[in-house]
Amino acid sequence: MRAYLPSYELKKPGDLAGALRLLADEPGVWKPFAGGTDLMVLFEAGRLAHRKFFNIWNLAELRGISVTEECITLGALTTYTEVQASDVLQEEFPMLCQAASETGGLAIQNRGTLGGNIANASPAGDSPPALLVYDAQLELVSTEGTRFVPYNGFHTGYKQMLVRPDELIKSIRLPRTHQTRRHYYRKIGTRKAQAISKICFAGIAELDGERIKDIRIALGSVAPTVVRCSGTEDVLRGQKVNVDTVSAARAELASEISPIDDIRSTSNYRLQVALNVLEDFLMKL
């Protein structure tokens, strides 16, 4: 059953300062509404429990992509379409662009935002695994000031985050590197287009000759949060890719993820596919 529109309230602050004052005056009462691609699904289904929102879509302070020698900063309202249109992101952070291209259809990509995907805190999101392996940082703002937190560890549980009720996600920072890296991204869904992932895998690696100098691996849809697989990374770092190394990595990854049965897939399918995708990533190094 569709929700009853008059039972909801939506405010429109004129600028970021006004939005932050609203959060500071009544913490937890008001929640931000950006692209609305997740919230409107809940609204249409009559399952949008929270009733008070404020529109941040037109806040200029949360938009734009800026580039410095050290990092690329994406405003929280950067859309998936804008991610794909960025030449520097395509060159240096191609997995984020691929994730953006595989998120929903064109309408979702034009409206959905990186900040919204993070704030939605779903373990099935397409961009979080890429953000994890790229060592993203989040800029959180409130009337008390600004703080930066690593994205790794930001999600503490299903739909839970290290953000205070008076804070907004303002931007996402991606540190730049001049190292040559191998990028690997796979989203497995029921179909190729507009599907929620059964598993989502992101991996990058730097090689020193035949050995893995550095490696980062993250998966979505295999635990209550998106997972950075540090144990599997430790098993692989400094090693040559061979049958024994792959076997050890598969065993470690199996201990780091905890997939479940749900309407989209089974835990056993998710586990086996995750292990197979890891092996494919390693063999392509």
C-alpha positions in Angstrom: 0.0 0.0 0.0 1.3 3.4 -1.0 2.1 5.9 1.8 -0.1 8.9 2.5 1.7 12.0 1.3 0.2 14.6 3.7 1.5 12.6 6.7 5.1 13.6 5.6 6.9 16.9 6.0 9.6 18.2 3.7 11.7 21.4 4.3 14.0 23.1 1.9 17.0 24.9 3.5 18.5 27.7 1.4 22.1 26.7 2.0 24.3 24.2 3.9 24.4 26.3 7.0 20.6 26.3 7.2 20.5 22.5 6.8 23.1 22.1 9.6 21.1 24.4 11.9 18.1 22.2 11.3 20.0 19.1 12.3 21.6 20.9 15.4 18.3 22.2 16.6 16.4 18.9 16.4 19.0 16.0 16.2 17.4 12.9 14.8 14.1 14.5 13.9 15.0 15.6 10.4 16.7 13.4 7.8 18.3 14.5 4.5 16.5 13.8 1.2 18.8 14.0 -1.9 18.2 11.9 -5.1 15.4 9.9 -3.3 16.1 6.8 -5.4 16.0 4.6 -2.3 13.5 6.6 -0.2 10.9 6.8 -2.9 10.9 3.0 -3.3 10.1 2.7 0.4 7.5 5.5 0.1 5.7 3.8 -2.8 5.6 0.6 -0.8 4.2 2.3 2.3 7.3 1.4 4.3 9.0 4.8 4.8 8.8 5.0 8.5 10.5 8.4 9.1 8.2 11.3 8.4 10.4 14.5 8.5 12.9 15.2 5.7 14.8 18.2 4.4 15.8 18.6 0.7 19.5 18.9 0.1 19.4 18.4 -3.7 20.1 22.1 -4.5 22.8 22.7 -1.9 25.8 23.9 -4.0 28.2 23.2 -1.1 27.6 19.4 -1.6 28.2 19.4 -5.4 31.2 19.3 -7.7 34.4 17.3 -8.4 37.7 18.9 -7.5 41.2 17.7 -8.3 44.5 18.4 -6.5 47.8 16.7 -6.7 47.0 14.6 -3.6 43.4 13.7 -4.0 40.1 13.9 -5.9 37.2 15.2 -3.8 33.6 14.4 -4.9 30.7 16.3 -3.4 28.2 14.0 -1.6 25.6 15.0 -4.3 27.8 13.8 -7.2 25.6 11.6 -9.3 26.5 8.3 -11.0 26.2 10.1 -14.3 28.7 12.7 -13.2 31.1 10.0 -12.0 31.1 8.3 -15.4 31.6 11.7 -17.2 34.8 12.5 -15.3 38.0 11.8 -17.3 40.3 11.7 -14.2 38.0 9.2 -12.5 37.9 7.0 -15.6 41.7 7.0 -15.8 42.6 6.7 -12.1 39.5 5.1 -10.4 37.9 3.1 -13.1 36.1 0.7 -10.7 34.1 3.5 -9.3 33.0 4.5 -12.8 32.1 0.9 -13.6 30.1 0.6 -10.4 28.3 3.9 -11.4 27.5 2.5 -14.9 26.0 -0.7 -13.4 23.8 1.1 -10.8 20.2 1.0 -12.0 19.2 2.5 -15.3 19.8 6.0 -16.7 17.1 7.6 -14.6 18.7 6.2 -11.4 22.2 7.2 -12.5 21.0 10.8 -13.2 19.4 11.1 -9.8 21.3 8.8 -7.4 24.2 10.2 -5.5 27.4 8.8 -4.0 26.6 10.3 -0.6 23.1 8.8 -0.7 24.5 5.4 -1.6 26.8 5.6 1.4 24.1 6.9 3.8 21.7 4.3 2.7 24.1 1.8 4.3 23.1 -1.2 2.3 25.6 -4.0 2.1 24.4 -4.5 -1.5 25.4 -1.1 -2.8 27.5 -1.0 -6.0 29.9 1.8 -5.2 31.0 0.9 -1.6 33.4 -2.0 -2.5 35.3 0.3 -4.9 35.4 3.1 -2.4 36.8 0.7 0.2 39.7 -0.5 -1.9 40.5 3.0 -3.0 40.9 4.0 0.7 38.2 6.7 0.5 37.7 9.2 3.3 34.4 10.9 4.2 34.1 14.5 5.2 31.4 14.9 7.8 30.1 18.4 8.7 27.9 19.9 11.5 27.5 23.3 13.1 30.5 22.3 15.3 32.9 21.9 12.4 34.3 19.3 10.1 35.9 16.0 10.6 37.3 13.3 8.3 36.9 9.6 8.8 38.1 6.6 6.8 35.4 4.9 4.9 36.8 1.6 6.0 35.0 1.0 9.3 32.4 3.7 8.7 29.6 1.1 8.6 29.4 -0.6 12.0 26.4 -2.9 11.3 23.4 -3.3 9.0 22.1 0.3 8.3 24.4 1.6 11.1 27.2 4.3 10.6 29.7 6.4 12.4 27.8 9.6 11.7 26.1 11.7 14.5 22.5 12.8 14.2 23.7 16.4 13.7 26.1 15.6 10.9 25.9 15.4 7.1 28.2 13.7 4.6 29.7 16.6 2.7 32.2 14.9 0.4 34.2 11.8 -0.5 38.0 12.0 -0.9 40.0 9.6 -3.0 43.8 9.7 -2.5 45.7 9.7 -5.8 48.7 7.5 -6.4 51.2 7.3 -9.3 51.6 3.6 -8.8 50.6 1.2 -11.6 47.6 -0.7 -10.3 45.5 -3.6 -11.7 41.8 -2.9 -11.2 39.1 -5.7 -11.1 35.4 -5.1 -10.5 32.6 -7.7 -10.8 28.9 -7.4 -10.0 26.9 -10.6 -10.0 23.1 -10.2 -10.3 20.1 -12.0 -11.6 20.5 -10.0 -14.8 22.9 -7.5 -16.3 20.8 -4.4 -16.0 19.0 -2.8 -13.0 19.6 -5.7 -10.6 20.6 -5.7 -6.9 23.8 -7.5 -6.6 24.1 -11.1 -5.3 27.7 -10.3 -4.7 29.9 -7.3 -5.6 33.7 -7.6 -5.7 36.3 -4.9 -6.1 40.1 -5.6 -6.1 43.3 -3.7 -6.9 46.8 -5.0 -6.9 50.3 -3.7 -7.4 52.9 -6.1 -8.7 56.7 -6.3 -8.1 57.9 -8.6 -10.8 55.9 -11.8 -10.2 55.0 -11.0 -6.6 52.1 -9.1 -5.2 53.5 -6.0 -3.7 50.2 -4.7 -2.4 46.6 -5.8 -2.8 43.1 -4.6 -1.5 39.9 -6.6 -1.7 36.4 -5.7 -0.8 33.0 -7.4 -1.2 29.4 -6.4 -0.9 26.3 -8.5 -0.3 28.2 -11.1 1.8 27.9 -9.7 5.3 25.8 -7.1 7.2 28.1 -4.4 5.8 30.4 -4.1 2.9 33.6 -5.9 3.9 37.3 -5.1 3.4 39.0 -8.5 3.5 42.3 -7.6 5.3 43.0 -11.2 6.2 42.9 -12.3 2.6 45.1 -9.4 1.6 47.7 -10.4 4.2 47.7 -14.0 2.9 48.4 -12.7 -0.6 50.8 -9.8 0.0 54.4 -10.6 -1.0 53.4 -13.9 -2.7 53.5 -15.2 -6.2 50.2 -16.2 -7.8 50.1 -20.0 -8.0 47.8 -22.9 -7.1 48.9 -22.9 -3.4 48.5 -19.1 -3.0 45.0 -19.1 -4.6 44.0 -22.0 -2.4 45.1 -20.3 0.8 43.4 -17.0 -0.3 40.1 -18.9 -1.0 40.3 -20.5 2.5 40.9 -17.1 4.2 38.2 -15.3 2.3 35.7 -18.0 3.3 36.4 -17.2 6.9 36.0 -13.4 6.4 32.6 -13.3 4.8 29.2 -14.4 6.2 26.6 -14.5 3.4 23.0 -15.2 4.1 20.0 -16.7 2.4 17.5 -14.1 1.1 15.1 -13.5 -1.7 17.9 -12.8 -4.2 20.2 -15.7 -3.5 21.5 -18.4 -1.1 24.4 -18.2 1.3 26.1 -21.1 -0.4 25.8 -19.6 -3.9 27.2 -16.3 -2.6 30.1 -18.0 -0.9 31.1 -20.1 -3.9 30.7 -17.2 -6.4 32.8 -14.9 -4.1 35.6 -17.5 -4.0 35.5 -18.1 -7.7 35.6 -14.4 -8.5 38.6 -14.0 -6.1 40.4 -16.7 -8.0 39.5 -15.1 -11.4 40.9 -11.8 -10.1 44.2 -13.4 -9.0 44.7 -15.5 -12.1 44.2 -12.3 -14.2 47.2 -10.7 -12.4 
